[in-house]
Amino acid sequence: MHSKVLAWTLIPALLLCGWLTGVASGAPAGARRPDSSSPPHSRILEAAQAPRTARLLRQAALTYAPRMSEKDREIDFLQKVTLAKRLLGVGRLVGLRHETLNLLPPGQEISWEDVRRRRWPGGDPVGVTLEVPVWVPAKAQRLKTYSGFEKKWQTVALTTPRPSGCVWFVRTLAEINDKTRYRPEMIQVEVNSKFAPLVALLLEYIFREGWYDPSKRLPLLTVRAGEDTYAVSAASGPVSAECLSYPDNDGASMAATLAQCSYASLADIYHGRHAPASNHRLGLAMDINDFNYAGVVDGTPNPVSKSLRQYNRDAMHKMDARHLPMWVYRAAGWVGLRIPQSWAYYGYNVDWPHVDVGTR
């Protein structure tokens, strides 16, 4: 696995050296519904309060040129990542962790609720809300998310302490896999402002691939970055949803069955809590398409899993389009992010939805 990671870190340099020529109801405040005839761009909602971050997003924005080839798109992405890092003054991304920790007093539990309110020496707040374009299935439903410094996600689901972005819900697997009926929408997520330009580039690169090649459209229904504990509201009441289930938790068999799952509320599917040492609490990690489908075997998209089938990312994506295909991890590696295959999680499990800046 380490040899694969090394290879991916070399690809950007090789490509650059070889380059010779050139919404739905319940939308959060400020949410945009993109025009399907023109490509949308990422932005932060606090542009007036974080002018440096907003300016950097504009300076390093991806290009949408007519008939861009896949190679053209890769080169543009790599060039913009290089530009963003130069403007941020960052080399290895773990440096962002050290910079953020230096803002905090020692000896107390780290909380995003504290971190996000602090400011960088230049004046920009550490926490901002990033809005990026995503593809969603035709009948996808937007759900507000809530966050707090709570020990249990159930507390957040019941008390909804503070709005913190949105996720998307789709009931059936048939809708999820029907890429011909996807529509462009926006998703909102809180993130460290020094990490925001790189998060925006990766997520919009995923979106842009689908803009040019419909077969590569990937439904990004959840993106979780800066937070301690999050959930959607439990007020939805009982809900049903479909998910695949496999014969075991550690094998390679792709013989899945379609499970009809029932839950007390949508919060049972959309929730999470991060450990005190997690980069999420610094706004420097992402969980992409992270769900909680209790009652299925290894079928939750992008699970924490040790099964061999999960390494067959492209095949898993074909069965359930919410699974991240391998090209997404390759792009994350180009950004310099720590990807699931490059670090050991507990019990030899791989944390498939998680990418971050690293810890050392």
C-alpha positions as CSV (number, residue, x, y, z in Angstrom):
1,M,0.0,0.0,0.0
2,H,2.9,2.4,0.7
3,S,4.3,1.9,-2.8
4,K,0.9,3.0,-4.2
5,V,0.9,6.1,-2.1
6,L,4.4,7.0,-3.2
7,A,3.5,6.5,-6.9
8,W,0.5,8.8,-6.5
9,T,2.7,11.5,-5.0
10,L,5.0,11.3,-8.0
11,I,2.2,11.5,-10.6
12,P,1.5,15.3,-10.2
13,A,5.2,16.2,-10.9
14,L,5.3,13.9,-13.9
15,L,2.2,15.4,-15.4
16,L,3.3,18.9,-14.8
17,C,6.8,18.2,-16.3
18,G,5.1,16.7,-19.3
19,W,2.8,19.6,-19.9
20,L,4.1,21.6,-22.9
21,T,1.1,23.8,-23.7
22,G,-1.1,25.4,-22.2
23,V,-32.5,23.7,-4.5
24,A,-34.9,22.0,-2.6
25,S,-37.1,23.0,0.4
26,G,-35.3,23.5,3.7
27,A,-32.2,25.1,2.1
28,P,-29.9,26.8,4.6
29,A,-29.6,30.6,4.6
30,G,-27.4,31.7,1.7
31,A,-27.6,28.5,-0.2
32,R,-27.6,28.8,-4.0
33,R,-29.2,26.5,-6.6
34,P,-26.8,26.4,-9.5
35,D,-27.8,27.2,-13.1
36,S,-27.5,23.9,-15.0
37,S,-26.3,25.8,-18.1
38,S,-23.3,27.3,-16.5
39,P,-20.8,25.7,-14.1
40,P,-21.0,26.9,-10.5
41,H,-18.0,27.7,-8.4
42,S,-17.1,27.2,-4.7
43,R,-17.3,30.1,-2.2
44,I,-17.3,30.8,1.5
45,L,-20.4,32.3,3.0
46,E,-18.4,34.6,5.3
47,A,-16.6,36.4,2.5
48,A,-16.8,39.8,4.2
49,Q,-15.4,38.5,7.4
50,A,-12.7,36.4,5.7
51,P,-11.6,38.5,2.7
52,R,-8.2,36.8,2.4
53,T,-9.7,33.3,2.2
54,A,-12.4,34.5,-0.2
55,R,-9.8,36.1,-2.5
56,L,-7.6,33.0,-2.5
57,L,-10.6,30.8,-3.5
58,R,-11.1,33.1,-6.5
59,Q,-7.4,33.2,-7.4
60,A,-7.1,29.4,-7.4
61,A,-10.5,28.6,-8.9
62,L,-10.7,25.7,-11.4
63,T,-11.1,26.5,-15.1
64,Y,-14.2,25.4,-17.2
65,A,-13.0,25.7,-20.8
66,P,-14.9,24.3,-23.8
67,R,-14.0,20.6,-24.5
68,M,-11.4,20.3,-21.8
69,S,-9.8,16.8,-22.1
70,E,-9.3,14.6,-19.0
71,K,-5.5,15.5,-19.1
72,D,-6.3,19.2,-19.4
73,R,-8.5,18.9,-16.4
74,E,-5.9,17.1,-14.4
75,I,-3.2,19.6,-15.2
76,D,-5.4,22.5,-14.3
77,F,-6.3,20.9,-11.0
78,L,-2.6,20.3,-10.2
79,Q,-1.6,23.8,-11.1
80,K,-4.4,25.3,-9.0
81,V,-3.4,23.1,-6.0
82,T,0.2,24.3,-6.4
83,L,-1.0,27.9,-6.6
84,A,-3.2,27.5,-3.5
85,K,-0.4,26.0,-1.5
86,R,1.9,28.8,-2.5
87,L,-0.6,31.5,-1.6
88,L,-1.2,29.8,1.7
89,G,2.5,29.5,2.4
90,V,2.2,25.8,3.1
91,G,4.3,22.8,2.0
92,R,3.3,19.6,3.8
93,L,-0.3,19.9,4.9
94,V,0.4,18.7,8.4
95,G,1.8,22.2,8.8
96,L,-1.8,23.5,9.0
97,R,-2.4,21.3,12.0
98,H,0.6,22.7,13.8
99,E,-0.4,26.3,12.9
100,T,-3.9,25.8,14.2
101,L,-2.7,24.1,17.4
102,N,-0.4,27.1,18.1
103,L,-3.5,29.3,18.4
104,L,-4.9,27.2,21.3
105,P,-4.0,27.3,25.0
106,P,-2.4,24.0,26.1
107,G,-4.0,21.5,28.5
108,Q,-7.6,21.6,27.4
109,E,-9.7,19.3,25.2
110,I,-9.8,20.6,21.7
111,S,-13.2,21.6,20.4
112,W,-14.2,22.9,17.0
113,E,-16.7,25.2,18.8
114,D,-13.7,27.0,20.3
115,V,-11.4,26.7,17.3
116,R,-13.8,28.1,14.8
117,R,-14.2,31.3,16.7
118,R,-10.5,32.1,16.8
119,R,-8.8,34.3,14.3
120,W,-5.6,34.1,12.3
121,P,-3.0,36.8,12.7
122,G,-4.2,38.4,9.4
123,G,-7.7,38.7,10.8
124,D,-9.7,35.9,9.0
125,P,-11.7,33.6,11.3
126,V,-10.4,30.1,11.6
127,G,-13.9,28.6,11.0
128,V,-15.8,29.4,7.7
129,T,-18.7,27.8,5.9
130,L,-17.7,26.5,2.5
131,E,-20.3,26.0,-0.2
132,V,-19.3,23.7,-3.1
133,P,-21.1,22.3,-6.2
134,V,-22.1,18.6,-6.1
135,W,-24.1,16.2,-8.1
136,V,-27.2,14.8,-6.4
137,P,-29.9,12.3,-7.6
138,A,-33.2,13.7,-9.0
139,K,-35.3,13.3,-5.9
140,A,-32.5,14.1,-3.3
141,Q,-33.8,15.9,-0.2
142,R,-31.7,18.6,1.5
143,L,-31.3,18.2,5.3
144,K,-29.9,20.8,7.6
145,T,-27.2,19.6,10.0
146,Y,-26.5,20.8,13.5
147,S,-23.3,20.7,15.6
148,G,-22.2,21.1,19.2
149,F,-19.6,20.2,21.9
150,E,-21.6,17.2,23.0
151,K,-20.7,13.7,24.1
152,K,-23.5,12.0,22.2
153,W,-24.9,12.7,18.7
154,Q,-28.4,11.9,20.1
155,T,-28.2,15.1,22.1
156,V,-27.5,17.1,19.0
157,A,-30.3,15.4,17.1
158,L,-32.8,16.2,19.8
159,T,-31.7,19.8,20.8
160,T,-30.3,21.0,17.4
161,P,-27.9,23.5,19.1
162,R,-26.4,25.2,16.1
163,P,-26.9,24.9,12.3
164,S,-23.7,23.8,10.6
165,G,-24.4,23.1,6.9
166,C,-26.4,20.5,5.1
167,V,-26.4,16.9,3.7
168,W,-28.6,15.2,1.1
169,F,-30.9,12.2,1.6
170,V,-31.9,9.7,-1.1
171,R,-34.3,6.9,-0.3
172,T,-33.7,4.2,-3.0
173,L,-30.6,2.7,-4.6
174,A,-32.2,2.9,-8.0
175,E,-32.2,6.7,-7.7
176,I,-28.7,6.8,-6.4
177,N,-27.4,4.8,-9.4
178,D,-29.4,6.7,-12.0
179,K,-26.6,9.1,-13.1
180,T,-28.6,10.3,-16.1
181,R,-31.0,12.1,-13.8
182,Y,-28.5,13.8,-11.5
183,R,-28.8,17.5,-11.0
184,P,-26.2,20.1,-9.9
185,E,-26.7,21.4,-6.4
186,M,-24.7,22.9,-3.6
187,I,-23.5,21.4,-0.2
188,Q,-22.3,23.4,2.8
189,V,-19.7,22.4,5.3
190,E,-17.7,24.1,8.0
191,V,-13.9,24.0,7.6
192,N,-10.7,25.6,8.7
193,S,-10.2,28.7,6.5
194,K,-6.6,27.8,5.7
195,F,-7.8,24.4,4.6
196,A,-10.9,25.7,2.7
197,P,-9.1,26.4,-0.7
198,L,-7.8,22.9,-0.9
199,V,-11.1,21.3,0.2
200,A,-12.8,23.4,-2.5
201,L,-10.4,22.3,-5.2
202,L,-10.8,18.6,-4.4
203,L,-14.6,18.7,-4.1
204,E,-15.0,20.9,-7.2
205,Y,-12.6,18.7,-9.1
206,I,-14.9,15.8,-8.4
207,F,-17.9,17.9,-9.5
208,R,-16.1,19.1,-12.6
209,E,-15.3,15.6,-13.8
210,G,-19.0,14.9,-13.9
211,W,-19.7,18.2,-15.7
212,Y,-17.5,17.1,-18.6
213,D,-18.1,13.3,-18.4
214,P,-21.6,12.3,-17.1
215,S,-20.4,8.7,-16.5
216,K,-18.0,10.1,-13.8
217,R,-20.8,11.9,-11.9
218,L,-20.4,11.1,-8.2
219,P,-23.2,11.9,-5.8
220,L,-21.6,13.8,-2.9
221,L,-24.4,13.6,-0.3
222,T,-22.4,14.2,2.8
223,V,-19.2,16.1,3.4
224,R,-18.2,16.6,7.1
225,A,-15.1,18.6,8.0
226,G,-14.9,20.9,11.1
227,E,-17.0,19.6,14.0
228,D,-17.0,17.8,17.3
229,T,-20.4,16.1,17.1
230,Y,-23.0,16.5,14.4
231,A,-26.5,15.2,13.5
232,V,-29.5,16.1,11.5
233,S,-32.7,16.7,13.5
234,A,-34.5,13.7,14.9
235,A,-37.8,15.5,14.2
236,S,-38.2,13.7,10.8
237,G,-39.8,10.7,12.6
238,P,-39.6,7.1,11.2
239,V,-37.9,6.7,7.8
240,S,-37.0,3.9,5.5
241,A,-34.1,3.7,3.1
242,E,-32.3,1.1,0.9
243,C,-28.8,-0.1,1.4
244,L,-26.7,-3.1,0.2
245,S,-25.7,-5.9,2.5
246,Y,-22.9,-8.5,2.0
247,P,-22.3,-12.0,3.2
248,D,-19.6,-11.1,5.7
249,N,-17.4,-8.3,7.2
250,D,-14.0,-9.3,5.9
251,G,-14.3,-11.2,2.6
252,A,-14.2,-10.3,-1.1
253,S,-17.6,-11.6,-2.3
254,M,-19.6,-9.0,-4.2
255,A,-22.8,-11.0,-3.8
256,A,-24.9,-8.2,-2.2
257,T,-28.6,-8.2,-1.3
258,L,-30.8,-5.1,-1.2
259,A,-31.9,-4.4,2.3
260,Q,-34.9,-2.3,3.2
261,C,-33.9,-0.5,6.3
262,S,-36.1,1.3,8.8
263,Y,-35.0,3.9,11.4
264,A,-36.5,6.0,14.1
265,S,-35.4,9.2,12.3
266,L,-33.0,10.5,9.6
267,A,-30.5,11.3,12.5
268,D,-29.9,7.5,12.7
269,I,-28.3,7.7,9.3
270,Y,-26.7,11.2,9.5
271,H,-24.6,11.7,12.6
272,G,-21.1,11.5,13.9
273,R,-18.7,12.3,16.8
274,H,-15.0,12.8,16.5
275,A,-12.3,11.9,19.0
276,P,-10.5,14.8,20.8
277,A,-7.3,14.2,18.8
278,S,-9.1,14.1,15.5
279,N,-8.2,16.6,12.8
280,H,-12.0,17.2,12.4
281,R,-11.9,19.2,15.6
282,L,-9.4,21.5,14.0
283,G,-11.4,21.7,10.7
284,L,-8.6,19.9,8.9
285,A,-10.3,16.6,7.9
286,M,-13.1,15.4,5.6
287,D,-15.5,12.5,5.8
288,I,-16.9,12.2,2.2
289,N,-20.1,10.2,1.7
290,D,-20.1,9.0,5.3
291,F,-23.3,7.3,6.4
292,N,-24.6,5.1,9.3
293,Y,-26.8,2.2,8.0
294,A,-27.3,0.0,11.0
295,G,-28.5,-3.5,10.4
296,V,-26.5,-4.2,7.2
297,V,-23.3,-6.2,6.7
298,D,-20.4,-4.1,5.3
299,G,-22.9,-2.3,3.0
300,T,-22.8,1.2,4.4
301,P,-21.1,3.3,1.7
302,N,-17.4,3.9,2.4
303,P,-17.5,2.1,5.7
304,V,-14.8,1.6,8.4
305,S,-14.0,-1.9,7.2
306,K,-11.3,-4.5,6.9
307,S,-13.0,-6.5,4.1
308,L,-11.2,-7.2,0.9
309,R,-14.2,-6.1,-1.3
310,Q,-13.8,-2.5,-0.2
311,Y,-10.4,-2.3,-1.9
312,N,-12.2,-2.9,-5.2
313,R,-13.4,0.7,-5.2
314,D,-14.5,1.0,-8.8
315,A,-16.6,-2.2,-8.5
316,M,-18.2,-1.0,-5.3
317,H,-19.0,2.3,-6.9
318,K,-20.8,0.6,-9.8
319,M,-23.0,-1.3,-7.2
320,D,-23.7,1.8,-5.1
321,A,-22.6,5.1,-6.7
322,R,-22.1,6.7,-3.2
323,H,-18.9,4.6,-2.9
324,L,-15.9,6.7,-3.8
325,P,-14.1,5.3,-6.8
326,M,-10.3,5.1,-6.9
327,W,-9.8,8.3,-9.0
328,V,-11.1,10.3,-6.0
329,Y,-8.4,8.9,-3.7
330,R,-5.8,9.5,-6.4
331,A,-6.9,13.2,-6.6
332,A,-6.8,13.5,-2.8
333,G,-3.3,12.1,-2.8
334,W,-2.3,14.8,-5.4
335,V,-3.5,17.5,-3.0
336,G,-1.2,16.0,-0.4
337,L,-3.9,14.6,1.9
338,R,-3.5,11.5,4.0
339,I,-5.8,8.9,2.3
340,P,-7.3,5.8,3.9
341,Q,-4.8,3.4,2.3
342,S,-1.8,5.2,3.7
343,W,-2.4,4.8,7.5
344,A,-3.4,2.2,9.9
345,Y,-6.8,2.5,11.6
346,Y,-7.8,0.5,14.6
347,G,-7.9,-3.3,14.2
348,Y,-6.6,-3.3,10.7
349,N,-9.7,-1.5,9.5
350,V,-9.6,1.1,6.8
351,D,-11.6,4.3,7.4
352,W,-12.8,4.7,3.8
353,P,-14.6,8.1,3.9
354,H,-11.8,9.9,5.7
355,V,-9.0,12.1,4.4
356,D,-7.0,14.7,6.3
357,V,-3.8,16.7,6.7
358,G,-2.0,14.1,8.8
359,T,-0.6,14.3,12.3
360,R,3.2,14.3,12.0
